[in-house]
Amino acid sequence: MLSRVANSIYWLGRYLERAENYARFIDVNFNLMLDLPPGLKAQWEPLVLATGDQALYLKSHQDFDKRSVIYFMTLDRSNPNSILSTITYARENGRIVREHLSKETWEKINELYHMLNNASERKIWGKKDPRSFFENIKYQIQLLYGLADSTVARTEAWYFRSLGMYLERGDKTSRILDVKYHMLLPSPQEVGSPLDFLHWTALLKSVSAFNTYRRLYGNIESSGLLEFLMFNRRFPRSIYFCIKEAEDCLHMISDSQNYDYKNSAEKEIGALRSKLAFSDISDIIKDGLHESIDEIQQKINIISSKIELNFFQIKHEPFTQNQSQ
């Protein structure tokens, strides 16, 4: 497979996952607003912090009010990570590798792009409940995943798309966990209160983990929640699960046997997977949650750079120069 083709497929996976996560975060924050006790103001700044775009946001905004944050994350073309921008990039990458996509997959990407391209603030806020707009985005991307599962052959193209998706998903789970933990952590006297329960519930719902967590762990506690989202080996949005799946994709692409590594990308992701596999929540508490998650995010960035170096080379097509982590 040509490196530019692999690059476009890889970023197609990352951009779709990024857009789905943003729609999910906004939708969950709306739900949290409805459950907050009277007099408490909803927090929108954590959503911008979770995306890593705080500096860009502050260039054109002074306050983290609801409308400004939602526009910035959804329709702002000057934000390269807004939902509209990422779906635009995903569609362009899909157009470049059209022959590697099924007819149904391409049509759904195109449909989603045109829906967002024709959207406006009025369309979001014109409805009594704007959550339906973001639910629609989320469901359309999930439909895309289902179409891909059912119609795309498991070739190199499939593994590059899955590799991008899982790296992006693991990164976003770590970010929302870190930011929500620090921004919404209640004071000591509020631990175990209904407000504390709402905050942790919102965190779980932001990764569609609430029902699964309750079945496996029962009571909502910070230690169980952190263990579930970081180390659970069966939940498809835990950090460990995402890194393990991404590692398997790399092995399939490189045709590595018995988990030997053939390149620096496999070496880096294998080291991170091993560290997660042999860590537990006590290690995280001892080292500090923020410090531990920050290390994971740095490792994911290193892995992304190694993938770029090993598979996509240094020279890019003009479009792919705009693609960023």
C-alpha positions, 0 to 999 in steps of 0.5 A: 500500500502506498504511504499516502493512501495509508496516511489518509486511511489512518487519519480518516479513522482518527478524524471520525473518532474525534468528531464522535467524541466531541459530539458525545462530550457536548451531549453529556454536558447538556444532560449534566446541566439538567441534573445540577441543583439550582444555583449551580452553574454548568461548567463548559471550560472542561470541554475545551481543556479536554480537546487541548485547544484552550490557547486557540479558544482564548485568542477569540473568546474571553469567557467559557460560556455555553454558546461560545464553547459549543460553536467553537467545538462544533461549527468554527472553521478556524478551529481545526478540531471542531466537528465540522473541520474534522468531518471535512478532513475525514471526507477529504481523506475518504475521497482520496482513498475512495476505492478502499471504501465501500459504497455505503461507507462513502455515502454516509460520510458524504451525507454527514459532511453535507449535514454539517456544512449546511448547519448553522447556530440557528439550526442548533439553538432553534430547537427546544432541545439542541441535544438531538443535533449532537445525538444525530452526529454521534449516531451517524458516525456509529452507523459508519462504524457498523457499515465498515464492520459489515462491508470492509475487508480486513486488509491493510486498509482496515487495520490502518483505519482501526489503528487511527480510531483506537489511538484517538479513542484512547487519547480522548478517554485519558483527556476527559478523565484527567480534565473532568477529575480535576475540574469537577472534583468536589471539595472533601465535604462533598465527597459521596454527596449527590453532587459528587455522584452527578459528576462521576456519572457525567464522566461515565456517560461521556464515554458511554460507560455508565450501565456497563460500569454499574453492572461490573462494579456496582457503586460509583466510587472514584477508585473503581471508576479510574480502574475501569476506564484505565485498566479494564481489558474488556470495555472498548473505551478503556485506555488499556483496551484501546492501546491493546487493539492499536498494538494488534493492528500494528502487528497485523500491518507489520506482519509481526509474529509472537509480539516481536516488534519490527519497528519503533512504533511497535516498540513504543506501543508495546512498552505502553501496553506492558506498563498498563497491563502490569499497573493497578490503581494503587500505582496511579494513586501513588504517582498521582492521577494527573501525572500518570495520565499526562505520561500516557498522553505523551506516550500516545503522541510519541507512538503517533510520531513513530507511526508517521515516521515508519509508515507515512514517511516525512514527505506529505501531500499538501492536504495531509500537512494540515493533519495534526494530533 
